[in-house]
Amino acid sequence: MKRPLRRNLTGINSIHLILLVLVLLATIGTVVFAAGEQYARQRYRPLRGGIQIEQWKWHWFIPVPYGTCTIGYVAEAPDGTLGVITAGHCTRFETDVSVYQPSLSLFVNNYIGNPSWVAPTSSSNYYDVEFIPNSDVRPSVLYATNTGASFISVGYYLDFSRVRNLIEFFGPIPVNKTGRTMGTTGGYITDALDPYNVTLNGVPTSIRYALITSLYALGGDSGAPVFRYEPRIGAVLYGHVIASNLDPNNPLTIVQSVEVILEYGYVPKLFWR
């Protein structure tokens, strides 16, 4: 069994110093279970946010596993193409990787596409996002419990500046995330930093549009949508999971805001437009 890819990050801002051991959450064969995670691992068509995907790279006729992740949300490309957003590190920031939902199968056609766009990323501008074209999609996110699951239509999204303003005026924002490993978990967005300056494997790195949360996530939850349910609106979308620490007493998960796709002309798809 391949273990999650571990990264050491230390984050600094003007108020405090945070020292964390984080993990980029693409993994293969994870054995951690949580409430409702079984629903995220099923096969769904149309594609939605919060459901499992697998990445494989084909070398001639031999598939090489790249990991298991989670679809974040449905988006529309600048040219009008529909597809889904997930974390870029899930396919190691490559485009010649085949993505399946929920997994590669010899008996069912689970292939959903290859990434057509991965945001340019570097240590000075770290973007962890990619777009996988697929027209069979629906703008909703999975919400799961121990006894069942349902899809909540995405009715609105908040860009980075709005989230930062809300935190400044009202304090932490309650949110959920749904991933293939931990299912649906709850927590708060506690800070919004652009950039979030860290040391990643000994290299100073600036994560763009970082939302710091108290959500709990584990390997395979990369790409998971982060959202809040509003009865008259539906799901309010904030972004997708890219990394988390492993301390159960102090869960801290890094979410990349939807701003990361808005900057490049991609837009989260809403159920009413």
C-alpha positions in Angstrom: 0.0 0.0 0.0 1.4 3.3 -1.0 1.4 5.9 1.8 0.3 9.5 1.4 2.8 12.0 0.1 4.1 13.9 3.1 5.2 17.5 3.1 6.5 19.7 5.9 5.2 23.2 6.0 5.7 26.1 8.4 3.4 29.1 8.0 4.2 32.6 9.1 2.0 35.8 9.2 2.2 39.1 11.1 0.4 37.7 14.1 1.6 34.2 14.8 3.9 31.4 13.8 2.3 28.1 13.0 4.5 24.9 12.8 2.6 22.0 11.2 3.3 18.7 9.6 0.9 18.6 6.6 0.1 16.1 4.0 -0.9 16.6 0.4 -3.9 14.4 0.4 -3.6 12.3 -2.7 -3.2 8.7 -1.7 -3.7 5.1 -2.8 -5.4 2.4 -0.8 -6.2 4.4 2.4 -7.8 2.4 5.2 -9.2 5.3 7.3 -12.9 5.3 7.7 -15.4 8.0 8.9 -19.1 8.7 8.9 -20.7 8.7 5.5 -17.5 8.1 3.5 -19.1 5.0 1.9 -21.4 7.2 -0.1 -18.6 9.3 -1.6 -17.0 6.1 -3.0 -19.9 5.1 -5.1 -20.4 5.6 -8.9 -22.3 8.7 -9.8 -23.6 10.1 -13.1 -23.9 13.0 -13.5 -20.6 14.0 -11.8 -20.9 16.1 -8.7 -18.7 17.5 -6.0 -17.6 15.3 -3.1 -17.3 12.0 -4.9 -14.2 9.8 -5.4 -12.0 9.8 -8.4 -8.9 7.7 -9.3 -5.9 8.8 -11.5 -3.9 6.4 -13.6 -1.1 7.0 -16.1 -0.9 4.6 -19.0 2.5 3.4 -20.2 1.6 1.6 -23.4 -1.0 -0.9 -22.0 0.1 -0.8 -18.4 -1.7 1.5 -16.0 0.3 3.1 -13.2 -1.7 4.4 -10.2 -1.3 8.1 -9.4 -3.7 8.2 -6.5 -7.2 8.6 -5.2 -8.8 12.0 -4.7 -12.2 13.8 -4.6 -14.1 15.9 -7.1 -14.4 19.5 -5.8 -17.1 21.2 -7.9 -18.5 21.7 -11.3 -17.1 24.7 -13.3 -17.3 26.3 -16.7 -14.1 27.0 -18.8 -13.6 30.3 -20.6 -14.7 28.7 -23.9 -18.0 27.4 -22.3 -16.8 23.8 -21.8 -18.2 22.1 -18.6 -16.1 20.0 -16.3 -15.0 19.4 -12.7 -12.4 20.9 -10.5 -10.0 19.0 -8.2 -6.5 19.5 -6.7 -3.7 19.7 -9.2 -1.4 17.5 -7.2 -3.8 14.6 -7.7 -2.4 14.1 -11.2 1.0 15.4 -10.1 0.2 18.6 -12.1 0.2 16.6 -15.4 -2.4 16.5 -18.1 -1.6 13.1 -19.7 -3.3 11.2 -16.8 -6.6 9.3 -17.2 -9.2 10.1 -14.5 -11.9 7.6 -13.5 -15.0 7.8 -11.2 -15.0 6.2 -8.8 -12.2 3.9 -9.9 -10.6 2.1 -12.8 -12.7 -0.8 -13.9 -12.3 -3.5 -16.5 -16.0 -4.1 -16.7 -17.6 -0.7 -16.5 -16.6 2.4 -18.4 -15.6 4.7 -15.5 -13.3 6.9 -17.5 -14.4 10.6 -17.2 -11.5 12.4 -18.9 -8.0 13.8 -18.8 -7.2 17.2 -17.3 -7.3 19.9 -20.0 -6.0 22.7 -17.7 -3.6 22.8 -14.7 -2.9 26.2 -13.3 0.8 27.2 -13.7 2.4 26.6 -10.3 5.7 27.4 -8.7 7.2 28.0 -5.3 6.5 31.8 -5.6 2.9 31.3 -6.8 1.6 27.9 -5.7 -1.7 27.0 -7.4 -3.1 23.5 -6.7 -6.0 23.2 -9.1 -6.9 21.5 -12.4 -10.0 21.2 -14.7 -11.2 17.9 -16.1 -13.7 18.4 -19.0 -16.9 16.4 -18.9 -20.4 17.4 -20.0 -22.3 14.9 -17.8 -22.2 17.1 -14.7 -24.6 18.7 -12.2 -23.6 21.6 -10.0 -24.2 20.0 -6.6 -22.1 18.7 -3.7 -22.6 15.5 -1.7 -23.6 15.8 2.0 -23.3 12.5 3.9 -24.2 11.1 7.3 -24.1 7.7 9.0 -27.5 6.9 7.7 -27.7 8.4 4.2 -26.6 11.0 1.8 -28.0 13.7 -0.5 -26.8 16.2 -3.0 -27.1 19.9 -2.3 -27.4 22.2 -5.3 -24.7 24.9 -5.5 -26.5 28.2 -5.5 -23.7 30.7 -4.8 -20.0 31.0 -4.3 -17.8 33.5 -2.4 -14.6 34.8 -3.8 -11.5 35.3 -1.7 -12.0 39.0 -0.8 -15.6 38.4 0.4 -14.5 35.5 2.6 -11.7 37.6 4.1 -14.1 40.5 4.8 -16.6 38.2 6.4 -14.0 36.8 8.8 -12.8 40.3 9.7 -16.3 41.5 10.5 -18.0 38.4 11.9 -15.3 35.9 12.8 -14.8 32.2 11.8 -17.2 30.9 9.1 -18.9 27.5 9.7 -18.4 25.1 6.8 -18.5 21.5 5.7 -16.4 19.4 3.4 -17.1 16.0 1.8 -14.2 13.8 0.8 -13.8 10.1 -0.2 -11.9 9.2 3.0 -13.5 11.2 5.9 -16.9 11.7 4.3 -18.6 14.9 5.5 -16.9 16.8 8.3 -17.6 20.2 9.8 -15.4 23.0 11.0 -14.6 26.7 10.5 -12.7 28.9 8.1 -10.6 30.9 10.5 -8.3 32.9 8.3 -7.9 34.0 4.6 -4.3 34.6 3.5 -2.9 35.6 0.1 -0.3 34.4 0.0 0.2 31.9 2.8 3.9 31.8 3.1 5.3 28.4 4.1 8.4 26.3 3.8 7.6 23.3 1.6 10.2 20.5 1.7 12.8 23.1 2.6 11.7 25.5 -0.2 10.0 28.8 0.7 6.5 28.6 -1.0 3.7 31.0 -1.3 0.3 29.3 -1.5 -2.2 31.6 -3.3 -5.7 32.3 -2.0 -5.4 30.0 1.1 -8.3 29.6 3.4 -7.2 28.2 6.8 -9.8 25.9 8.3 -10.4 23.6 11.3 -11.9 20.9 9.0 -10.6 17.4 9.4 -9.3 15.6 6.3 -7.1 12.7 5.4 -5.4 11.1 2.4 -7.8 10.9 -0.5 -9.8 14.0 0.5 -7.7 16.3 -1.8 -10.0 18.3 -4.0 -13.0 17.9 -1.7 -15.5 20.8 -1.9 -15.8 23.2 1.1 -19.2 24.7 1.4 -22.0 25.9 3.7 -25.7 25.0 3.4 -28.1 27.9 3.3 -31.8 26.8 3.1 -32.9 29.4 0.6 -29.8 29.4 -1.5 -28.4 25.8 -1.4 -24.7 25.2 -1.0 -22.5 28.3 -0.8 -19.1 27.2 -2.3 -15.8 28.4 -0.9 -13.1 26.2 -2.6 -11.4 22.8 -2.4 -9.1 21.0 0.0 -5.4 20.9 -0.9 -3.5 19.8 2.3 -4.0 19.0 5.9 -2.2 18.2 9.1 -2.4 14.8 10.9 -2.9 16.0 14.5 -6.4 14.9 15.6 -6.3 17.3 18.5 -5.6 20.3 16.3 -7.0 19.6 12.8 -6.0 22.3 10.3 -6.8 22.0 6.6 -5.7 24.3 3.8 -8.4 25.1 1.3 -7.7 27.0 -2.0 -10.4 29.5 -2.6 -12.5 29.5 -5.8 -10.5 32.7 -6.6 -7.8 30.3 -7.9 -10.0 29.5 -10.9 -11.7 32.9 -11.3 -8.3 34.4 -12.0 -8.0 32.2 -15.1 -11.5 32.8 -16.4 -13.1 29.6 -15.1 -16.3 30.0 -13.1 -18.1 27.7 -10.6 -21.3 26.4 -12.2 -24.5 27.3 -10.3 -27.8 25.3 -10.5 -29.7 28.4 -11.7 -27.4 29.5 -14.5 
